[in-house]
């Protein structure tokens, strides 16, 4: 009898140990995957924050630009920079033949003419002199310099020719290649050229979408939640509504995209590809999340507070507005931010309403066409050029950073303002 | 003088009847204690008097409750004005999670009883003084009410209730969450308050009923078994059930 008891006890202990082991290994696995994911993103993405520049001597020759000795500002704006720009590239190898000259030209971004122009406009006294100018290298050379491009491939499988590599290596040796912080990644809109592509248009698109989403979803959801929780009679009909709101939260996001496409674009003829339509579509998705969060935090307000207010002669409306709603706000706000963070990461519905279009302008209002950060990731991930690989990871890093900040904010609101009930 | 008169009051929670044909007169400026075992309906009856049962969807009250010649169960009765006249103190102290000052000033604000900041300050001060809390909290009126001790919180709730100068104060087991010292303070306070207010107190403690009340009603299984002066109920009850409960044979 006693022996049996001891056996049973040992069994209980060992089963508890087994369970703890399983639990710990599950957590370990989850952390491991997260670590691998983050390592992968950062190791591919961090190079995107650096950009390679070639330092090329440019001769700002007034004659070649058809300028007189003392040009006005307008003259400088309208002058012809193409010839001097081209010439400064050709000067890198004075013996180049025509084919090689063409390759020389392709060593820098097609923006090089504008960069040279900006240099002169910033300092008109350069006219007639020669100065070293920083010019954005082509995305392929950028990748070569960052060591992401295999040099040992046969030439016909590379986008960089042997000749370009030779000149580039000479420049590196002369210290004429520099890597600097890639500000244009944050200030430029999307581009077909990887070295010029930035997240400004999609970042602003995301901000506008989220603002539209917040402006629509928050008031509607809070009013709905307050009515359902504080005023609506509890009967079958309100139960039915509650079940449906919970179901709405589980509807796949692409369905909302179809709704946006079919109603907002087709029926109401709203401008496609705009954050306005994107925001309205996302607000449909966020609505149930906010309603559920708001109702939960209204439920968490102790009934004794409502009774106290009612017994003082406050009307139901006063009880709700003076006591219950303010007390539920921290929970509602953090739920709202979590809902917005979900909306921020949403891709499928935005693709359906056309926010996947190639937009190379920075939107100034919700009515201008724009992309959004997750859609930008999708667009770049589809692109073939090697230069976009690091951009994808960098864009993911920006999106994750954005989400972490929002969630942190939600946590702070919750902890700082939530009342503790004694 | 009779302040409140309940006639043939029945209360139903859904299909279940909680109170059966209650007839009870409450005397003005006296303390009436309602006693009885758990679930006997004494709290339910108390909540009928300021229509707090309205909050419960399934609760239905029948019969007449006449206060100042006016039946509060009439359709024309305005609950907001009724509750201004009939204050309530709950079992668990439930101050608003706001400052002490805001706790007291809330009632006078919503009923528009103060024209200026000065008047409001006066109301807050008198209410706290009447609730015997002023000396303890006068230096921290703008700190949260939830930071007080349990007994202080309950006195704050009493101060809040009297801030709108109600004619009647309902107390639903106001001392059940308090220690003996805090209980003694509240009981003393009740004795003081009855000069200006009619007080009805539900209590579990027969000793408390005997100490604070002038009149007592004994509830059992939803019926008012016996009521009368506290002396008589405790010393010489007519009903054997009352006798059994008072002497601790059940309950």
Interface residues (C-beta under 8 A of the other chain):
Chain A: X233 X234 X302 X304 X305 X306 X307 X308 X309 X310 X311 X312 X313 X314 X315 X318 X322 X323 X327 X419 X420 X421 X422
Chain B: X50 X52 X55 X57 X80 X81 X82 X83 X84 X87 X88 X90 X92 X94 X95 X96 X97 X106 X107 X110 X111 X146 X157 X160 X161 X164
